Amino acid sequence: MSAGREDWLAGAGAPLRGEIVVPGDKSVSHRAIMLAALAEGSSRITGFLEGEDTRATAAIFQRLGVGIEADGAERIVRGVGLHGLRAASGPLDCGNAGTGMRLLAGLLAGQRFASELVGDASLSRRPMGRVIEPLRRMGASIESAPGGLPPLRIHTNNSLQAIDFETPVASAQVKSAVLLASLYASGETFVREPHPTRDYTERMLAAFGWPIAFGPGWARLGGGHRLRATDVDVPADFSSAAFFLVAASVVPGSDLRLRRIGMNPRRTGLLAALRLMGADISEEAAGEQGGEPVADLRVRHARLRGIAVPEALVPDMIDEFPALFAAAALAEGRTVVSGAAELRVKESDRIAVMAAGLRALGARIAETPDGAVIEGGRLTGGEADSQGDHRIAMSLAIAGQCAAGEVRIGDCANVATSFPGFLALAQSVGFGLRPAQAIV
Ligand code: S3P
């Protein structure tokens, strides 16, 4: 979705110090727009992530007839009620956002109008069969490109049926697509997961007044109720904090404080993994924001050791593996990642792209079908390509802080999908990082 190619140059900077606030949570921001749009009345969303992914979702709802006003870092959403969306002319562009497309597929499956969902080159390669299959079982009529790929053509349907469904992979997006379709279905839907995933859809449905029962790994709800407008205060995104947690751990002399980070236990697996590696991260001022646990995180440099990442942590840190790979490449000893085959169908094949990137910087790393074996040590520097994957670009920037030579990171513009302002924020705490174009 981002225009133009942008490369970065990373190199040893200063110890990372100071106190920072990272942008709002991406998962919560997507869901807040969606539920506020379907609610009756106006909702105010504070701390909304001004990233390309979440702005694409907001733009889609505007095209579906929802009034959304930006007021600084806030959004006022004038909800149209469950049946108030209107058909848009032409395709709805989800940009780079898998969350946007999969959740919208569920939400649009039960509308009395047809829609088409499209995405950028990366999203157009991502599997949608995982949401199409259960939605078809509910009675939806959805066509995709061959292999279950986008674009998705969703036909008119006003007779969805509830299902009893066990998600084949631990995926909050699949679970959420089914839950959102269930708002329009007759009967009671029951969704179970092989391992509990982030429960923001469930929590937010409850906050908007929809009767729902849920616990770790399951949710049950019936159709035919109403959503009532409510204000949402979005916590800071743990996944954005993750890059700073790793960077301050590996750069000697660092002592960094991250303010008011969302600490939903289904998101904080990296914290546990880093602590097993010997990281020095403390939680302070624990509290609550918008119904979510939050805390300040203080991270100080520590010598990291390689570990076998417990497979039970994988779903709770599914977006953090690029950062974990960077930590592992700089740790002492071997790190083994397994049970993480889902990484191959993210914004890029994150196992292959991180392995290629770190290898180009001098790391010893072997891919396995569902993970990698990483020998920690020293990085030399060189050129690595992020393949347009935002989290890989930021993770290679961390690696660059500890490389002996300069690191050139290719194709970084998509960092704006989840973390606008990363470069300036990173520079402000001491990162050696700048756009390649700025060099004369
Ligand atoms: C998300 C769920 C996860 C995660 C993604 C956001 C969500 O995807 O990787 O960044 O907001 O529901 P999967 O459902 O594919 O695991």
Residues whose N, C-alpha, C, O or C-beta is under 5 A from the ligand:
A	BS01	S3P	S27 T99 A170 S171 A172 Q173 V174 I318 D319
